């Protein structure tokens, strides 16, 4: 794997971690249960994407 590819994966990991954190924080503030559930599903999606990128290393 080239250095540029590693930088791309590192950047992608950072983005997915950021989105996961934002979804978690947003879900904690939501009153609407249906909307909270949707945002929690997005959080799980970003965790899966993070794990997929991490496996490339």
Residue pairs with C-beta under 8 A, 6 or more apart in sequence:
1 56
6 57
9 53
9 56
9 57
12 49
12 53
13 50
13 53
13 54
16 46
16 47
16 49
16 50
16 53
17 46
17 50
19 42
19 46
20 43
20 46
20 47
20 50
23 39
23 40
23 42
23 43
23 46
24 43
26 39
27 36
27 39
27 40
27 43
30 36
30 39
